[in-house]
């Protein structure tokens, strides 16, 4: 209990003044343990707030992008086609679309993408095409690609400009609604079919962009999915035995990818909390 030290000869203070004085003194007596608890609580809240503030609202325009290449190694192979669609989220509308070829001498992936190397060397307005592509990138808020890790590594090389925008991977970053019964890392084809989009061709850049655009038109929860996809990601390693490897695979983890000799994946902390097996965070 707190006692007020008042000399006997002093005249009694008015009731309101006494209460104010007591309240002031009581606040001064808050113990240090409570102060520490309050400070820690505010620090945690501020940390969560800062993480939330780093997440933008749903983007207004996205640039759906895809590439076709002569191989998998960007150090030795080349990008020979770029396709892109400027898509407005609110109206679910295609604003612009483009595809162009880049000249290559050989195409070791011709059996996959059906692009003969000789047609890439035919006359076309390549300089103007790249400038237009840059303008599409400029007016977009976010770049969206299926397997974005692969597509983004070709930009900034040779004739293709560097892209200084945030990327969303529609295969890894977007958690598609469970009622679509998709795998954790669906292919473009499976994603299109799940949303009732006819599949008539594959492995051409603009075609795959069209599939994604048609999926986005049909996706009621698109804004929510994109906001979730923009949440900060951390690299984690699955702490499981060999016999449990199916758990990691079903959750979208990849073996021997970002971490050699381990199942790993980049995920938001929100999604990490839903995992049914232990993981270890690698990023600081």
LUMVEXGU-698565 format. One record per atom (N, C-alpha, C): residue number from 0; atom name; z negated, x, y. Coordinates in pm, whole numbers. Layout:
! residues N
- baro_torba_Z_X_Y
- NUM_CA_Z_X_Y
...
This chain:
! residues 284
- baro_torba_Z_X_Y
- 0_N_0_85_-120
- 0_CA_0_0_0
- 0_C_0_88_124
- 1_N_69_40_227
- 1_CA_78_115_352
- 1_C_-25_60_449
- 2_N_-107_150_512
- 2_CA_-210_108_606
- 2_C_-173_153_745
- 3_N_-195_68_839
- 3_CA_-167_96_980
- 3_C_-291_156_1043
- 4_N_-277_275_1099
- 4_CA_-389_345_1160
- 4_C_-394_308_1308
- 5_N_-486_218_1342
- 5_CA_-500_171_1480
- 5_C_-644_191_1525
- 6_N_-663_255_1636
- 6_CA_-799_277_1688
- 6_C_-863_144_1725
- 7_N_-996_137_1700
- 7_CA_-1066_11_1723
- 7_C_-1061_-33_1867
- 8_N_-1060_69_1959
- 8_CA_-1065_29_2099
- 8_C_-932_-23_2150
- 9_N_-821_-6_2070
- 9_CA_-692_-56_2116
- 9_C_-688_-207_2106
- 10_N_-622_-271_2198
- 10_CA_-605_-416_2197
- 10_C_-507_-453_2087
- 11_N_-532_-566_2021
- 11_CA_-439_-611_1915
- 11_C_-299_-630_1973
- 12_N_-196_-585_1894
- 12_CA_-58_-604_1936
- 12_C_-15_-745_1902
- 13_N_86_-789_1969
- 13_CA_142_-920_1937
- 13_C_196_-918_1795
- 14_N_194_-1034_1731
- 14_CA_236_-1043_1590
- 14_C_376_-988_1567
- 15_N_473_-1021_1655
- 15_CA_611_-973_1639
- 15_C_620_-822_1649
- 16_N_544_-763_1742
- 16_CA_546_-618_1759
- 16_C_486_-550_1638
- 17_N_380_-608_1582
- 17_CA_317_-550_1464
- 17_C_415_-549_1345
- 18_N_484_-661_1326
- 18_CA_579_-669_1215
- 18_C_691_-567_1229
- 19_N_745_-551_1350
- 19_CA_852_-454_1373
- 19_C_802_-312_1345
- 20_N_678_-285_1389
- 20_CA_621_-152_1369
- 20_C_602_-124_1220
- 21_N_550_-224_1148
- 21_CA_530_-209_1004
- 21_C_661_-187_930
- 22_N_763_-265_963
- 22_CA_894_-250_898
- 22_C_952_-111_919
- 23_N_935_-60_1040
- 23_CA_986_73_1073
- 23_C_915_180_991
- 24_N_786_167_979
- 24_CA_709_265_904
- 24_C_738_259_754
- 25_N_755_135_705
- 25_CA_785_119_562
- 25_C_919_185_528
- 26_N_1020_171_614
- 26_CA_1151_234_591
- 26_C_1138_385_586
- 27_N_1049_439_668
- 27_CA_1029_584_670
- 27_C_964_634_542
- 28_N_897_542_470
- 28_CA_824_581_350
- 28_C_905_564_221
- 29_N_1032_527_234
- 29_CA_1115_515_113
- 29_C_1114_648_40
- 30_N_1079_648_-86
- 30_CA_1066_776_-158
- 30_C_1201_842_-181
- 31_N_1197_973_-204
- 31_CA_1318_1052_-216
- 31_C_1399_1014_-340
- 32_N_1330_966_-445
- 32_CA_1401_924_-566
- 32_C_1495_810_-537
- 33_N_1447_712_-461
- 33_CA_1531_599_-424
- 33_C_1648_644_-338
- 34_N_1620_739_-249
- 34_CA_1728_789_-163
- 34_C_1837_853_-247
- 35_N_1794_937_-344
- 35_CA_1892_1004_-430
- 35_C_1974_902_-508
- 36_N_1904_797_-559
- 36_CA_1974_695_-635
- 36_C_2079_625_-550
- 37_N_2043_594_-427
- 37_CA_2136_527_-336
- 37_C_2255_616_-305
- 38_N_2228_745_-279
- 38_CA_2335_839_-247
- 38_C_2432_852_-363
- 39_N_2376_863_-485
- 39_CA_2462_875_-603
- 39_C_2546_749_-624
- 40_N_2484_636_-599
- 40_CA_2555_509_-614
- 40_C_2671_501_-517
- 41_N_2644_539_-391
- 41_CA_2751_536_-292
- 41_C_2859_637_-325
- 42_N_2822_753_-378
- 42_CA_2922_855_-414
- 42_C_3014_803_-522
- 43_N_2955_734_-621
- 43_CA_3037_678_-729
- 43_C_3132_573_-676
- 44_N_3079_486_-590
- 44_CA_3162_381_-532
- 44_C_3274_439_-447
- 45_N_3240_545_-370
- 45_CA_3342_608_-286
- 45_C_3450_672_-371
- 46_N_3408_732_-485
- 46_CA_3507_792_-574
- 46_C_3601_690_-631
- 47_N_3545_575_-675
- 47_CA_3629_467_-727
- 47_C_3718_411_-618
- 48_N_3662_401_-496
- 48_CA_3741_348_-385
- 48_C_3858_440_-353
- 49_N_3831_573_-351
- 49_CA_3938_668_-320
- 49_C_4049_662_-423
- 50_N_4011_643_-550
- 50_CA_4113_635_-655
- 50_C_4196_510_-639
- 51_N_4130_400_-603
- 51_CA_4202_274_-582
- 51_C_4295_284_-462
- 52_N_4248_351_-356
- 52_CA_4329_362_-235
- 52_C_4454_446_-260
- 53_N_4448_535_-360
- 53_CA_4564_617_-392
- 53_C_4675_536_-459
- 54_N_4640_417_-506
- 54_CA_4737_330_-571
- 54_C_4802_242_-465
- 55_N_4929_253_-451
- 55_CA_4999_173_-351
- 55_C_5011_28_-398
- 56_N_5038_-58_-304
- 56_CA_5071_-196_-340
- 56_C_5205_-192_-414
- 57_N_5242_-303_-470
- 57_CA_5367_-309_-543
- 57_C_5482_-262_-453
- 58_N_5566_-170_-501
- 58_CA_5676_-121_-419
- 58_C_5773_-232_-380
- 59_N_5839_-214_-269
- 59_CA_5936_-314_-222
- 59_C_6070_-295_-291
- 60_N_6120_-172_-287
- 60_CA_6246_-139_-354
- 60_C_6222_-27_-454
- 61_N_6281_-40_-571
- 61_CA_6276_69_-669
- 61_C_6419_112_-700
- 62_N_6434_239_-736
- 62_CA_6564_288_-780
- 62_C_6556_312_-929
- 63_N_6624_227_-1005
- 63_CA_6631_242_-1150
- 63_C_6735_349_-1178
- 64_N_6699_449_-1256
- 64_CA_6784_567_-1270
- 64_C_6795_608_-1416
- 65_N_6913_660_-1452
- 65_CA_6933_714_-1586
- 65_C_7035_826_-1579
- 66_N_7026_918_-1674
- 66_CA_7120_1030_-1680
- 66_C_7179_1040_-1820
- 67_N_7297_1099_-1827
- 67_CA_7354_1143_-1954
- 67_C_7377_1293_-1943
- 68_N_7348_1364_-2050
- 68_CA_7352_1511_-2045
- 68_C_7428_1567_-2164
- 69_N_7460_1695_-2154
- 69_CA_7532_1761_-2263
- 69_C_7438_1812_-2371
- 70_N_7309_1800_-2348
- 70_CA_7208_1845_-2443
- 70_C_7070_1815_-2389
- 71_N_6967_1870_-2454
- 71_CA_6829_1839_-2417
- 71_C_6765_1945_-2328
- 72_N_6825_2063_-2323
- 72_CA_6764_2176_-2252
- 72_C_6826_2191_-2114
- 73_N_6748_2163_-2009
- 73_CA_6804_2171_-1874
- 73_C_6828_2314_-1828
- 74_N_6783_2411_-1904
- 74_CA_6810_2551_-1869
- 74_C_6948_2595_-1918
- 75_N_6997_2531_-2023
- 75_CA_7125_2571_-2081
- 75_C_7228_2459_-2084
- 76_N_7184_2334_-2075
- 76_CA_7276_2221_-2077
- 76_C_7294_2165_-1935
- 77_N_7378_2062_-1923
- 77_CA_7410_2006_-1792
- 77_C_7397_1854_-1792
- 78_N_7368_1801_-1676
- 78_CA_7377_1657_-1655
- 78_C_7522_1625_-1621
- 79_N_7582_1530_-1691
- 79_CA_7722_1498_-1664
- 79_C_7742_1355_-1613
- 80_N_7634_1274_-1608
- 80_CA_7648_1140_-1551
- 80_C_7513_1093_-1495
- 81_N_7522_1026_-1381
- 81_CA_7404_964_-1320
- 81_C_7436_818_-1293
- 82_N_7346_730_-1332
- 82_CA_7359_589_-1299
- 82_C_7234_544_-1225
- 83_N_7249_453_-1130
- 83_CA_7133_407_-1055
- 83_C_7156_266_-1002
- 84_N_7046_191_-991
- 84_CA_7049_56_-936
- 84_C_6933_42_-838
- 85_N_6964_4_-716
- 85_CA_6860_-25_-616
- 85_C_6818_-170_-637
- 86_N_6689_-190_-668
- 86_CA_6639_-321_-709
- 86_C_6526_-364_-618
- 87_N_6535_-487_-564
- 87_CA_6431_-542_-479
- 87_C_6334_-623_-563
- 88_N_6205_-588_-554
- 88_CA_6104_-647_-640
- 88_C_6079_-794_-606
- 89_N_6057_-824_-479
- 89_CA_6020_-960_-439
- 89_C_6126_-1063_-477
- 90_N_6252_-1030_-452
- 90_CA_6360_-1125_-479
- 90_C_6416_-1112_-620
- 91_N_6371_-1008_-694
- 91_CA_6424_-978_-827
- 91_C_6577_-965_-821
- 92_N_6625_-890_-723
- 92_CA_6770_-882_-700
- 92_C_6819_-738_-701
- 93_N_6941_-721_-750
- 93_CA_7011_-593_-741
- 93_C_7072_-583_-602
- 94_N_7037_-477_-528
- 94_CA_7090_-457_-393
- 94_C_7213_-367_-394
- 95_N_7215_-272_-485
- 95_CA_7328_-179_-493
- 95_C_7324_-110_-628
- 96_N_7440_-64_-672
- 96_CA_7445_11_-797
- 96_C_7556_116_-791
- 97_N_7537_222_-868
- 97_CA_7630_334_-861
- 97_C_7625_414_-991
- 98_N_7737_473_-1027
- 98_CA_7739_575_-1132
- 98_C_7849_675_-1099
- 99_N_7826_798_-1137
- 99_CA_7929_901_-1114
- 99_C_7914_1011_-1218
- 100_N_8026_1081_-1241
- 100_CA_8029_1190_-1337
- 100_C_8022_1324_-1265
- 101_N_7963_1421_-1334
- 101_CA_7962_1558_-1283
- 101_C_8044_1645_-1377
- 102_N_8128_1732_-1323
- 102_CA_8219_1810_-1408
- 102_C_8146_1909_-1499
- 103_N_8184_1909_-1627
- 103_CA_8129_2004_-1724
- 103_C_8244_2059_-1808
- 104_N_8224_2176_-1865
- 104_CA_8326_2238_-1949
- 104_C_8321_2184_-2092
- 105_N_8200_2160_-2140
- 105_CA_8184_2111_-2277
- 105_C_8074_2005_-2280
- 106_N_8084_1914_-2376
- 106_CA_7981_1812_-2394
- 106_C_7942_1807_-2542
- 107_N_7833_1877_-2573
- 107_CA_7787_1880_-2711
- 107_C_7725_1747_-2756
- 108_N_7701_1659_-2661
- 108_CA_7641_1528_-2694
- 108_C_7745_1416_-2686
- 109_N_7873_1450_-2697
- 109_CA_7978_1349_-2684
- 109_C_7965_1240_-2790
- 110_N_7922_1274_-2911
- 110_CA_7908_1173_-3016
- 110_C_7801_1070_-2981
- 111_N_7710_1107_-2891
- 111_CA_7603_1016_-2852
- 111_C_7642_934_-2730
- 112_N_7692_1001_-2625
- 112_CA_7721_929_-2500
- 112_C_7867_891_-2482
- 113_N_7953_938_-2571
- 113_CA_8096_901_-2567
- 113_C_8163_937_-2435
- 114_N_8128_1052_-2380
- 114_CA_8190_1098_-2255
- 114_C_8263_1230_-2284
- 115_N_8394_1227_-2299
- 115_CA_8468_1352_-2320
- 115_C_8455_1444_-2198
- 116_N_8438_1570_-2221
- 116_CA_8420_1665_-2111
- 116_C_8540_1664_-2016
- 117_N_8660_1641_-2068
- 117_CA_8779_1650_-1983
- 117_C_8782_1540_-1876
- 118_N_8727_1422_-1905
- 118_CA_8733_1318_-1803
- 118_C_8635_1344_-1687
- 119_N_8535_1427_-1714
- 119_CA_8441_1459_-1605
- 119_C_8507_1548_-1500
- 120_N_8619_1610_-1538
- 120_CA_8686_1703_-1446
- 120_C_8803_1637_-1373
- 121_N_8824_1508_-1398
- 121_CA_8928_1437_-1324
- 121_C_8886_1418_-1179
- 122_N_8983_1401_-1094
- 122_CA_8956_1391_-950
- 122_C_8873_1267_-917
- 123_N_8769_1286_-840
- 123_CA_8684_1176_-795
- 123_C_8608_1222_-669
- 124_N_8558_1129_-588
- 124_CA_8487_1168_-465
- 124_C_8341_1207_-495
- 125_N_8323_1320_-561
- 125_CA_8189_1360_-605
- 125_C_8094_1386_-489
- 126_N_8143_1454_-384
- 126_CA_8057_1484_-269
- 126_C_8005_1354_-206
- 127_N_8095_1260_-187
- 127_CA_8056_1131_-128
- 127_C_7961_1054_-221
- 128_N_7984_1067_-353
- 128_CA_7899_998_-450
- 128_C_7755_1050_-443
- 129_N_7742_1181_-433
- 129_CA_7607_1240_-426
- 129_C_7538_1202_-295
- 130_N_7613_1198_-186
- 130_CA_7555_1158_-57
- 130_C_7508_1012_-63
- 131_N_7587_928_-126
- 131_CA_7546_788_-140
- 131_C_7422_776_-229
- 132_N_7420_855_-336
- 132_CA_7303_855_-422
- 132_C_7178_896_-344
- 133_N_7190_996_-261
- 133_CA_7077_1040_-178
- 133_C_7029_928_-86
- 134_N_7123_847_-35
- 134_CA_7085_737_53
- 134_C_7010_628_-24
- 135_N_7047_607_-150
- 135_CA_6976_511_-234
- 135_C_6834_559_-263
- 136_N_6821_687_-289
- 136_CA_6688_745_-310
- 136_C_6603_728_-185
- 137_N_6664_750_-70
- 137_CA_6592_745_58
- 137_C_6531_608_84
- 138_N_6602_501_53
- 138_CA_6553_367_85
- 138_C_6467_308_-27
- 139_N_6446_383_-134
- 139_CA_6362_334_-244
- 139_C_6219_384_-225
- 140_N_6125_308_-278
- 140_CA_5984_346_-272
- 140_C_5942_426_-395
- 141_N_5999_392_-508
- 141_CA_5964_454_-634
- 141_C_6090_468_-719
- 142_N_6095_573_-801
- 142_CA_6203_591_-898
- 142_C_6153_543_-1034
- 143_N_6233_462_-1102
- 143_CA_6197_412_-1235
- 143_C_6301_459_-1336
- 144_N_6254_519_-1443
- 144_CA_6345_565_-1548
- 144_C_6279_546_-1683
- 145_N_6360_526_-1785
- 145_CA_6309_514_-1921
- 145_C_6309_654_-1982
- 146_N_6189_705_-2008
- 146_CA_6169_846_-2042
- 146_C_6193_932_-1918
- 147_N_6116_903_-1815
- 147_CA_6133_969_-1685
- 147_C_6113_1120_-1693
- 148_N_6028_1165_-1783
- 148_CA_6004_1309_-1797
- 148_C_6134_1383_-1826
- 149_N_6221_1321_-1904
- 149_CA_6349_1383_-1937
- 149_C_6445_1376_-1818
- 150_N_6457_1259_-1757
- 150_CA_6556_1240_-1650
- 150_C_6524_1324_-1526
- 151_N_6399_1332_-1488
- 151_CA_6365_1396_-1361
- 151_C_6390_1547_-1362
- 152_N_6390_1609_-1480
- 152_CA_6402_1755_-1486
- 152_C_6543_1805_-1452
- 153_N_6642_1713_-1442
- 153_CA_6778_1756_-1409
- 153_C_6804_1757_-1258
- 154_N_6714_1698_-1182
- 154_CA_6734_1690_-1037
- 154_C_6676_1813_-968
- 155_N_6753_1861_-869
- 155_CA_6719_1987_-806
- 155_C_6793_2103_-871
- 156_N_6877_2073_-971
- 156_CA_6957_2174_-1038
- 156_C_7104_2154_-1006
- 157_N_7173_2264_-981
- 157_CA_7318_2262_-956
- 157_C_7352_2162_-844
- 158_N_7436_2062_-874
- 158_CA_7482_1972_-768
- 158_C_7386_1858_-738
- 159_N_7289_1833_-826
- 159_CA_7201_1718_-808
- 159_C_7085_1751_-713
- 160_N_7055_1662_-619
- 160_CA_6948_1689_-523
- 160_C_6809_1675_-586
- 161_N_6713_1742_-526
- 161_CA_6574_1725_-567
- 161_C_6526_1587_-521
- 162_N_6445_1520_-602
- 162_CA_6393_1388_-565
- 162_C_6243_1399_-538
- 163_N_6205_1377_-414
- 163_CA_6065_1386_-374
- 163_C_6005_1247_-363
- 164_N_6008_1174_-471
- 164_CA_5952_1039_-476
- 164_C_5866_1028_-602
- 165_N_5776_929_-601
- 165_CA_5696_906_-720
- 165_C_5781_839_-827
- 166_N_5758_877_-951
- 166_CA_5834_824_-1063
- 166_C_5746_733_-1149
- 167_N_5807_631_-1206
- 167_CA_5743_547_-1307
- 167_C_5829_553_-1432
- 168_N_5765_578_-1544
- 168_CA_5837_576_-1671
- 168_C_5819_439_-1735
- 169_N_5929_369_-1756
- 169_CA_5919_235_-1814
- 169_C_5886_239_-1963
- 170_N_5887_358_-2021
- 170_CA_5850_373_-2161
- 170_C_5703_410_-2176
- 171_N_5653_499_-2089
- 171_CA_5517_550_-2103
- 171_C_5417_492_-2004
- 172_N_5460_463_-1881
- 172_CA_5367_422_-1776
- 172_C_5343_272_-1769
- 173_N_5439_192_-1814
- 173_CA_5426_47_-1807
- 173_C_5372_-7_-1939
- 174_N_5263_-82_-1930
- 174_CA_5208_-148_-2049
- 174_C_5266_-289_-2055
- 175_N_5366_-306_-2138
- 175_CA_5438_-434_-2144
- 175_C_5350_-541_-2208
- 176_N_5368_-668_-2167
- 176_CA_5284_-777_-2219
- 176_C_5285_-782_-2372
- 177_N_5168_-807_-2429
- 177_CA_5153_-806_-2576
- 177_C_5235_-914_-2644
- 178_N_5264_-1024_-2570
- 178_CA_5339_-1133_-2634
- 178_C_5485_-1096_-2660
- 179_N_5529_-982_-2604
- 179_CA_5666_-936_-2631
- 179_C_5675_-858_-2762
- 180_N_5559_-827_-2820
- 180_CA_5551_-761_-2951
- 180_C_5634_-632_-2957
- 181_N_5618_-550_-2853
- 181_CA_5689_-424_-2845
- 181_C_5603_-308_-2896
- 182_N_5667_-203_-2938
- 182_CA_5595_-81_-2972
- 182_C_5532_-24_-2845
- 183_N_5440_69_-2862
- 183_CA_5374_130_-2746
- 183_C_5475_202_-2657
- 184_N_5574_265_-2719
- 184_CA_5680_335_-2644
- 184_C_5815_275_-2687
- 185_N_5852_160_-2631
- 185_CA_5974_92_-2676
- 185_C_6101_162_-2627
- 186_N_6208_146_-2701
- 186_CA_6339_193_-2656
- 186_C_6394_94_-2554
- 187_N_6496_135_-2480
- 187_CA_6561_44_-2385
- 187_C_6619_-75_-2459
- 188_N_6677_-50_-2573
- 188_CA_6737_-157_-2653
- 188_C_6632_-259_-2694
- 189_N_6519_-213_-2748
- 189_CA_6414_-304_-2792
- 189_C_6355_-381_-2674
- 190_N_6342_-313_-2561
- 190_CA_6288_-377_-2442
- 190_C_6381_-489_-2394
- 191_N_6511_-460_-2393
- 191_CA_6609_-559_-2351
- 191_C_6607_-680_-2444
- 192_N_6608_-657_-2573
- 192_CA_6609_-767_-2669
- 192_C_6481_-851_-2659
- 193_N_6368_-786_-2631
- 193_CA_6242_-858_-2620
- 193_C_6242_-956_-2503
- 194_N_6324_-927_-2401
- 194_CA_6334_-1014_-2284
- 194_C_6462_-1098_-2285
- 195_N_6530_-1104_-2398
- 195_CA_6648_-1189_-2410
- 195_C_6770_-1136_-2339
- 196_N_6778_-1004_-2319
- 196_CA_6893_-943_-2254
- 196_C_6993_-898_-2361
- 197_N_7116_-947_-2358
- 197_CA_7216_-905_-2459
- 197_C_7242_-755_-2451
- 198_N_7253_-692_-2566
- 198_CA_7282_-548_-2572
- 198_C_7425_-530_-2622
- 199_N_7512_-478_-2535
- 199_CA_7654_-467_-2571
- 199_C_7702_-322_-2577
- 200_N_7622_-232_-2527
- 200_CA_7663_-91_-2528
- 200_C_7538_-6_-2511
- 201_N_7549_120_-2541
- 201_CA_7435_209_-2526
- 201_C_7482_349_-2488
- 202_N_7390_426_-2432
- 202_CA_7413_567_-2400
- 202_C_7520_590_-2294
- 203_N_7527_499_-2197
- 203_CA_7594_528_-2072
- 203_C_7492_499_-1964
- 204_N_7490_582_-1862
- 204_CA_7381_579_-1765
- 204_C_7365_444_-1695
- 205_N_7473_391_-1641
- 205_CA_7462_267_-1566
- 205_C_7427_150_-1657
- 206_N_7476_152_-1780
- 206_CA_7447_44_-1874
- 206_C_7297_32_-1899
- 207_N_7232_146_-1922
- 207_CA_7087_143_-1945
- 207_C_7013_97_-1820
- 208_N_7063_130_-1702
- 208_CA_7002_82_-1577
- 208_C_7014_-70_-1566
- 209_N_7129_-123_-1606
- 209_CA_7151_-268_-1602
- 209_C_7053_-338_-1696
- 210_N_7030_-282_-1816
- 210_CA_6934_-342_-1907
- 210_C_6796_-352_-1842
- 211_N_6752_-243_-1779
- 211_CA_6620_-243_-1715
- 211_C_6614_-344_-1601
- 212_N_6721_-350_-1521
- 212_CA_6725_-445_-1410
- 212_C_6714_-588_-1461
- 213_N_6783_-618_-1570
- 213_CA_6778_-753_-1627
- 213_C_6640_-784_-1683
- 214_N_6575_-685_-1741
- 214_CA_6437_-703_-1788
- 214_C_6346_-733_-1670
- 215_N_6360_-657_-1562
- 215_CA_6275_-677_-1444
- 215_C_6296_-816_-1382
- 216_N_6420_-866_-1386
- 216_CA_6446_-1001_-1334
- 216_C_6367_-1106_-1411
- 217_N_6349_-1084_-1539
- 217_CA_6284_-1181_-1626
- 217_C_6133_-1162_-1637
- 218_N_6082_-1054_-1580
- 218_CA_5941_-1018_-1595
- 218_C_5857_-1084_-1486
- 219_N_5781_-1185_-1523
- 219_CA_5699_-1259_-1426
- 219_C_5590_-1170_-1368
- 220_N_5534_-1081_-1448
- 220_CA_5421_-997_-1407
- 220_C_5466_-862_-1351
- 221_N_5587_-850_-1304
- 221_CA_5642_-721_-1266
- 221_C_5557_-648_-1163
- 222_N_5515_-717_-1057
- 222_CA_5435_-651_-953
- 222_C_5308_-591_-1013
- 223_N_5240_-668_-1094
- 223_CA_5116_-621_-1156
- 223_C_5143_-501_-1246
- 224_N_5250_-506_-1323
- 224_CA_5283_-396_-1414
- 224_C_5313_-268_-1338
- 225_N_5383_-279_-1225
- 225_CA_5418_-161_-1147
- 225_C_5296_-101_-1079
- 226_N_5207_-186_-1028
- 226_CA_5084_-135_-966
- 226_C_5000_-60_-1069
- 227_N_4989_-118_-1189
- 227_CA_4915_-50_-1296
- 227_C_4983_81_-1335
- 228_N_5116_81_-1334
- 228_CA_5189_202_-1372
- 228_C_5170_315_-1272
- 229_N_5137_280_-1147
- 229_CA_5118_380_-1042
- 229_C_4977_438_-1040
- 230_N_4888_388_-1123
- 230_CA_4752_442_-1127
- 230_C_4756_589_-1169
- 231_N_4664_670_-1115
- 231_CA_4660_813_-1151
- 231_C_4644_831_-1302
- 232_N_4714_929_-1357
- 232_CA_4709_957_-1500
- 232_C_4642_1094_-1524
- 233_N_4575_1105_-1638
- 233_CA_4518_1233_-1680
- 233_C_4568_1264_-1820
- 234_N_4579_1390_-1851
- 234_CA_4624_1432_-1984
- 234_C_4505_1433_-2078
- 235_N_4520_1364_-2191
- 235_CA_4411_1358_-2288
- 235_C_4461_1399_-2426
- 236_N_4367_1448_-2505
- 236_CA_4397_1488_-2643
- 236_C_4316_1399_-2737
- 237_N_4381_1348_-2840
- 237_CA_4313_1262_-2937
- 237_C_4225_1348_-3028
- 238_N_4100_1308_-3044
- 238_CA_4007_1378_-3132
- 238_C_4000_1301_-3264
- 239_N_4099_1322_-3348
- 239_CA_4108_1248_-3474
- 239_C_4144_1342_-3587
- 240_N_4120_1296_-3709
- 240_CA_4155_1374_-3827
- 240_C_4300_1351_-3864
- 241_N_4348_1430_-3959
- 241_CA_4486_1416_-4005
- 241_C_4510_1277_-4063
- 242_N_4412_1225_-4134
- 242_CA_4426_1094_-4196
- 242_C_4428_980_-4094
- 243_N_4382_1010_-3971
- 243_CA_4378_908_-3866
- 243_C_4495_920_-3768
- 244_N_4591_1004_-3800
- 244_CA_4700_1034_-3705
- 244_C_4779_909_-3667
- 245_N_4781_809_-3755
- 245_CA_4855_686_-3724
- 245_C_4795_614_-3604
- 246_N_4664_631_-3580
- 246_CA_4600_568_-3465
- 246_C_4658_623_-3335
- 247_N_4673_755_-3331
- 247_CA_4727_819_-3211
- 247_C_4874_783_-3192
- 248_N_4949_783_-3300
- 248_CA_5092_752_-3292
- 248_C_5113_609_-3244
- 249_N_5034_515_-3295
- 249_CA_5046_375_-3254
- 249_C_5005_354_-3109
- 250_N_4922_443_-3056
- 250_CA_4877_433_-2917
- 250_C_4969_507_-2821
- 251_N_5082_558_-2872
- 251_CA_5179_624_-2785
- 251_C_5157_772_-2766
- 252_N_5065_833_-2842
- 252_CA_5043_977_-2833
- 252_C_5158_1050_-2904
- 253_N_5185_1173_-2858
- 253_CA_5292_1252_-2919
- 253_C_5236_1382_-2974
- 254_N_5282_1420_-3089
- 254_CA_5234_1541_-3156
- 254_C_5307_1665_-3104
- 255_N_5229_1768_-3075
- 255_CA_5287_1899_-3041
- 255_C_5375_1892_-2918
- 256_N_5340_1805_-2822
- 256_CA_5422_1786_-2702
- 256_C_5360_1858_-2584
- 257_N_5279_1787_-2506
- 257_CA_5214_1852_-2391
- 257_C_5110_1954_-2435
- 258_N_5048_1931_-2550
- 258_CA_4949_2023_-2606
- 258_C_4994_2062_-2746
- 259_N_5013_2190_-2767
- 259_CA_5060_2236_-2897
- 259_C_4954_2213_-3004
- 260_N_5000_2159_-3117
- 260_CA_4911_2136_-3230
- 260_C_4813_2023_-3211
- 261_N_4847_1927_-3125
- 261_CA_4756_1815_-3101
- 261_C_4835_1691_-3061
- 262_N_4772_1575_-3078
- 262_CA_4826_1449_-3029
- 262_C_4779_1431_-2886
- 263_N_4872_1412_-2793
- 263_CA_4833_1402_-2652
- 263_C_4916_1297_-2579
- 264_N_4863_1257_-2466
- 264_CA_4932_1160_-2382
- 264_C_4867_1157_-2245
- 265_N_4945_1122_-2143
- 265_CA_4890_1098_-2009
- 265_C_4862_949_-1995
- 266_N_4740_916_-1954
- 266_CA_4700_776_-1941
- 266_C_4607_758_-1822
- 267_N_4601_636_-1772
- 267_CA_4504_603_-1668
- 267_C_4368_587_-1734
- 268_N_4263_607_-1657
- 268_CA_4127_593_-1713
- 268_C_4101_449_-1757
- 269_N_4164_356_-1693
- 269_CA_4150_216_-1735
- 269_C_4199_198_-1879
- 270_N_4316_257_-1912
- 270_CA_4371_243_-2046
- 270_C_4297_331_-2147
- 271_N_4245_445_-2101
- 271_CA_4169_532_-2192
- 271_C_4048_457_-2247
- 272_N_3984_377_-2161
- 272_CA_3864_304_-2203
- 272_C_3893_203_-2314
- 273_N_4019_165_-2333
- 273_CA_4055_66_-2434
- 273_C_4088_129_-2569
- 274_N_4095_262_-2576
- 274_CA_4132_328_-2700
- 274_C_4023_311_-2806
- 275_N_4064_308_-2932
- 275_CA_3972_285_-3042
- 275_C_3934_414_-3113
- 276_N_3962_528_-3050
- 276_CA_3925_657_-3108
- 276_C_3887_752_-2995
- 277_N_3809_855_-3025
- 277_CA_3764_947_-2919
- 277_C_3877_1035_-2869
- 278_N_3870_1069_-2741
- 278_CA_3969_1159_-2679
- 278_C_3896_1260_-2592
- 279_N_3967_1365_-2558
- 279_CA_3912_1469_-2469
- 279_C_4008_1486_-2352
- 280_N_3953_1480_-2231
- 280_CA_4035_1494_-2111
- 280_C_4065_1642_-2086
- 281_N_4192_1671_-2063
- 281_CA_4235_1808_-2041
- 281_C_4242_1842_-1893
- 282_N_4294_1749_-1812
- 282_CA_4305_1773_-1668
- 282_C_4167_1781_-1606
- 283_N_4154_1863_-1501
- 283_CA_4026_1874_-1431
- 283_C_4010_1757_-1336
